Every structure is written in C-alpha cells, then in structure tokens.
C-alpha cells in the first residue's frame, strides 16, 4: 500500500467536539482495486463509523470528453 493523506474540514460556526457536517478528502496511492470496488469499500467504512445504512449506490459512466 502507498501513502494515505486525509484532510477533514468542519464548517464555519461548528466545533470539533460538536459538528453536524464534516467534509473529508482522502488521497491514496497504490490501491489495487477497481473504481467501483474502491468506492464501495470506502463508503462502507464511513457508513459503519456513523452507524448509517444506504439502500443503493449508483455509478454514472462518463464519456471520453467529460
């Protein structure tokens, strides 16, 4: 596995101890997974941590010029 960097931002007006929204950016290198498998595993980590469930995750295929 390569390097992993995570940056998390809490919206202005909220505190580290009591936030309602959190924005995270995760950069990884050396991942030997396809895009859909990687996103599914990443979502599972966050959903389990927040004790949330989702019914379905969909992926949108983009054209060559997108």
VOPAGU-2260 file (C-alpha; in pm, 1 decimal, decimal comma):
REM VOPAGU-2260
SITE   aa  ch    i         X         Y         Z
SITE  UNK   A    0       0,0       0,0       0,0
SITE  UNK   A    1     118,2     350,8     -79,5
SITE  UNK   A    2      75,9     676,9     102,9
SITE  UNK   A    3    -256,3     789,2     251,7
SITE  UNK   A    4    -348,5    1150,3     330,7
SITE  UNK   A    5    -680,6    1258,3     484,0
SITE  UNK   A    6    -794,1    1618,2     520,3
SITE  UNK   A    7   -1111,6    1697,0     714,1
SITE  UNK   A    8   -1292,2    2029,8     726,7
SITE  UNK   A    9   -1557,5    2135,3     975,9
SITE  UNK   A   10   -1793,7    2411,2     855,8
SITE  UNK   A   11   -1751,7    2760,5     996,9
SITE  UNK   A   12   -1957,9    2810,1    1311,4
SITE  UNK   A   13   -1928,7    2446,3    1422,0
SITE  UNK   A   14   -1673,0    2298,8    1661,5
SITE  UNK   A   15   -1454,0    1989,6    1659,4
SITE  UNK   A   16   -1649,8    1844,0    1952,5
SITE  UNK   A   17   -1997,0    1914,8    1814,1
SITE  UNK   A   18   -2025,7    1922,6    1435,6
SITE  UNK   A   19   -2321,5    1829,7    1217,3
SITE  UNK   A   20   -2133,8    1813,1     886,3
SITE  UNK   A   21   -1780,5    1707,2     807,1
SITE  UNK   A   22   -1607,9    1730,1     470,9
SITE  UNK   A   23   -1325,0    1486,8     407,9
SITE  UNK   A   24   -1076,8    1446,2     126,5
SITE  UNK   A   25    -884,0    1119,7     115,6
SITE  UNK   A   26    -590,0    1066,9    -117,1
SITE  UNK   A   27    -440,1     722,0    -161,2
SITE  UNK   A   28    -183,2     573,7    -393,3
SITE  UNK   A   29    -103,1     214,0    -473,0
SITE  UNK   A   30    -459,9      84,6    -443,6
SITE  UNK   A   31    -509,6    -240,0    -635,3
SITE  UNK   A   32    -888,5    -207,5    -671,1
SITE  UNK   A   33   -1121,0    -104,6    -948,1
SITE  UNK   A   34   -1306,2     224,9    -904,4
SITE  UNK   A   35   -1643,4      73,7    -806,6
SITE  UNK   A   36   -1487,2    -169,2    -558,4
SITE  UNK   A   37   -1277,3     109,3    -402,1
SITE  UNK   A   38   -1574,8     345,9    -364,9
SITE  UNK   A   39   -1791,4      67,9    -217,7
SITE  UNK   A   40   -1527,4     -17,1      44,2
SITE  UNK   A   41   -1469,3     349,4     126,8
SITE  UNK   A   42   -1842,0     413,5     172,0
SITE  UNK   A   43   -1873,3     106,9     394,6
SITE  UNK   A   44   -1602,8     241,6     627,4
SITE  UNK   A   45   -1777,1     576,3     674,6
SITE  UNK   A   46   -2128,0     431,4     695,8
SITE  UNK   A   47   -2021,0     181,6     962,2
SITE  UNK   A   48   -1841,7     452,9    1161,7
SITE  UNK   A   49   -2154,6     669,9    1156,8
SITE  UNK   A   50   -2391,4     374,0    1205,7
SITE  UNK   A   51   -2576,4     458,0     883,7
SITE  UNK   A   52   -2721,1     240,5     611,5
SITE  UNK   A   53   -2789,9     306,1     245,3
SITE  UNK   A   54   -3004,0     108,2       7,4
SITE  UNK   A   55   -2808,5     153,3    -311,3
SITE  UNK   A   56   -2503,8     321,2    -460,2
SITE  UNK   A   57   -2505,3     402,5    -829,2
SITE  UNK   A   58   -2224,4     497,7   -1062,3
SITE  UNK   A   59   -2250,8     727,4   -1362,1
SITE  UNK   A   60   -2044,4     644,3   -1668,5
SITE  UNK   A   61   -1882,7     948,9   -1821,2
SITE  UNK   A   62   -1795,4     991,2   -2185,4
SITE  UNK   A   63   -1441,4    1042,0   -2313,1
SITE  UNK   A   64   -1477,1    1421,6   -2316,2
SITE  UNK   A   65   -1607,6    1453,9   -1961,0
